[in-house]
Amino acid sequence: MPIEISEAPQIAAAPAQADWQRLAAVIDHTLLKPESPNIKVQQLCREALEYGFACVMLNPTNVALACSLLAGTGVEVGFETALLSLEEKILACQLAVAAGADLVKSSTGFFHAGAVPADISLMRGVVGDKLGVKASGGIRTFEDAQAMIEAGANRIGTSSGVAIVESARAKS
């Protein structure tokens, strides 16, 4: 007996505009190379405005330009912890808590230092369990990741994830 199809299959509708806008609002649009020309920084900032990204993350050499381009727009500009004093690190974490951020992040690793356990511990001490702490920048080994987790990180940013996990698997 042949199967009758009484109506055409429903095709899923494209995601509502609000869906992509919610996604864009949690993205940090990133350009970390310190040698990036001004035209690339300008493009990054234009894209952040066009798409409604939460933040642009830049190397410190490009922060002043981005701040001037994005002043008053609501798009934030983001700083390396390696460039902050102890007091500035504490203040930055306190402001993140007050602003309702989801997490604080140590660094990009493009400056002279990436994540260090002392900064992660400091950040965890300031934000408590209210926010996540992401250790990022220069984490390349299982031992690096383990040290960051022991210091209080609950998220690790790395381009060496496979190597780290394989190392952990070999140790277990």
C-alpha positions as CSV (number, residue, x, y, z in Angstrom):
1,M,0.0,0.0,0.0
2,P,1.5,3.4,-1.0
3,I,2.1,5.9,1.7
4,E,0.2,9.1,1.2
5,I,1.6,12.5,2.2
6,S,-1.2,14.7,3.0
7,E,0.8,17.9,3.4
8,A,4.2,19.1,2.4
9,P,6.9,18.8,5.1
10,Q,7.5,22.0,7.1
11,I,10.7,23.8,6.5
12,A,12.2,25.4,9.5
13,A,12.1,29.1,9.4
14,A,15.3,31.1,9.5
15,P,16.3,32.2,13.0
16,A,14.6,35.4,14.1
17,Q,16.7,38.5,14.0
18,A,16.7,38.6,17.8
19,D,18.5,35.2,17.9
20,W,21.5,36.5,16.0
21,Q,21.4,39.7,17.9
22,R,21.6,37.8,21.2
23,L,24.5,35.8,19.9
24,A,26.3,38.9,18.7
25,A,25.8,40.6,22.0
26,V,28.0,38.0,23.7
27,I,30.9,38.1,21.2
28,D,34.1,39.9,21.8
29,H,35.3,40.9,18.3
30,T,39.1,40.4,18.5
31,L,42.2,41.8,16.7
32,L,45.3,41.1,18.8
33,K,48.3,41.7,16.6
34,P,50.1,44.8,17.8
35,E,51.2,45.6,14.3
36,S,47.7,45.8,13.0
37,P,47.3,48.9,10.8
38,N,44.8,51.6,11.8
39,I,42.6,50.6,8.9
40,K,42.1,47.1,10.4
41,V,41.2,48.6,13.8
42,Q,38.7,50.9,12.1
43,Q,37.2,47.9,10.3
44,L,37.0,45.9,13.5
45,C,35.2,48.8,15.2
46,R,32.8,49.3,12.2
47,E,31.9,45.6,12.3
48,A,31.4,45.7,16.1
49,L,28.9,48.5,15.6
50,E,27.2,46.9,12.6
51,Y,26.7,43.5,14.2
52,G,26.2,44.7,17.8
53,F,29.2,42.9,19.3
54,A,29.6,43.4,23.0
55,C,33.3,44.4,22.9
56,V,36.4,44.8,20.8
57,M,39.5,43.2,22.2
58,L,42.7,44.8,21.1
59,N,46.4,44.9,21.8
60,P,47.1,47.9,24.0
61,T,48.8,49.7,21.1
62,N,45.3,50.1,19.5
63,V,43.1,50.8,22.5
64,A,43.2,54.6,22.2
65,L,42.1,54.6,18.6
66,A,39.3,52.1,19.3
67,C,38.2,54.1,22.3
68,S,37.9,57.3,20.2
69,L,36.0,55.4,17.4
70,L,33.6,53.7,19.8
71,A,33.0,56.5,22.4
72,G,29.3,56.7,23.3
73,T,28.3,53.7,21.2
74,G,27.9,51.1,23.9
75,V,30.5,48.8,22.4
76,E,33.2,48.2,25.1
77,V,37.0,48.2,24.5
78,G,39.0,45.5,26.3
79,F,42.8,45.7,28.4
80,E,45.6,43.3,29.1
81,T,45.9,42.4,32.8
82,A,49.7,42.3,32.2
83,L,49.5,46.1,31.8
84,L,47.5,46.8,35.0
85,S,48.7,47.6,38.4
86,L,47.5,45.5,41.4
87,E,45.0,48.2,42.3
88,E,43.8,48.4,38.7
89,K,43.3,44.6,38.5
90,I,41.2,44.8,41.7
91,L,39.2,47.7,40.5
92,A,38.6,46.0,37.1
93,C,37.3,42.9,38.8
94,Q,35.0,45.0,41.1
95,L,33.6,46.9,38.2
96,A,33.0,43.6,36.3
97,V,31.0,42.3,39.3
98,A,29.0,45.6,39.6
99,A,28.3,45.6,35.9
100,G,26.9,42.1,36.0
101,A,29.6,40.5,33.8
102,D,29.6,36.7,33.5
103,L,33.3,36.3,33.8
104,V,36.7,38.1,34.1
105,K,39.5,37.1,31.8
106,S,43.2,37.3,32.6
107,S,44.8,38.3,29.3
108,T,45.4,37.6,25.7
109,G,49.0,36.5,25.9
110,F,50.1,39.0,23.3
111,F,51.8,41.2,25.7
112,H,54.9,40.3,27.8
113,A,52.9,38.0,30.0
114,G,49.9,35.7,29.7
115,A,47.9,34.2,32.5
116,V,49.8,33.8,35.8
117,P,48.4,31.9,38.8
118,A,48.8,35.0,41.0
119,D,46.5,37.1,38.8
120,I,44.0,34.2,38.6
121,S,44.0,33.9,42.4
122,L,43.6,37.6,42.9
123,M,40.7,37.7,40.4
124,R,39.0,34.8,42.1
125,G,39.5,36.4,45.5
126,V,37.8,39.7,44.3
127,V,34.9,38.2,42.3
128,G,34.3,35.2,44.6
129,D,31.8,32.8,43.2
130,K,29.7,35.6,41.6
131,L,31.6,35.4,38.3
132,G,33.6,32.9,36.3
133,V,37.4,33.4,36.0
134,K,38.9,32.6,32.6
135,A,42.7,32.0,32.5
136,S,43.9,32.9,29.0
137,G,47.2,33.6,27.4
138,G,50.2,31.3,27.3
139,I,48.6,28.2,28.7
140,R,50.3,25.4,26.7
141,T,50.7,22.4,28.9
142,F,48.7,20.3,31.3
143,E,50.7,21.6,34.2
144,D,49.9,25.2,33.1
145,A,46.2,24.4,32.9
146,Q,46.3,22.6,36.3
147,A,48.0,25.5,37.9
148,M,45.3,27.9,36.7
149,I,42.5,25.7,37.9
150,E,44.2,25.4,41.3
151,A,44.5,29.2,41.4
152,G,40.7,29.6,40.8
153,A,40.1,29.5,37.1
154,N,36.9,27.7,36.0
155,R,37.6,28.2,32.3
156,I,40.8,28.0,30.3
157,G,41.5,29.8,27.0
158,T,44.2,28.1,24.9
159,S,45.1,27.1,21.4
160,S,46.8,24.0,22.9
161,G,43.7,22.2,24.1
162,V,44.3,19.0,22.3
163,A,47.8,18.7,23.6
164,I,46.8,19.5,27.1
165,V,44.0,16.9,27.1
166,E,46.2,14.3,25.5
167,S,48.8,14.9,28.2
168,A,46.2,14.6,30.9
169,R,44.9,11.4,29.3
170,A,48.4,10.0,29.3
171,K,48.8,10.7,33.0
172,S,45.6,9.0,34.0
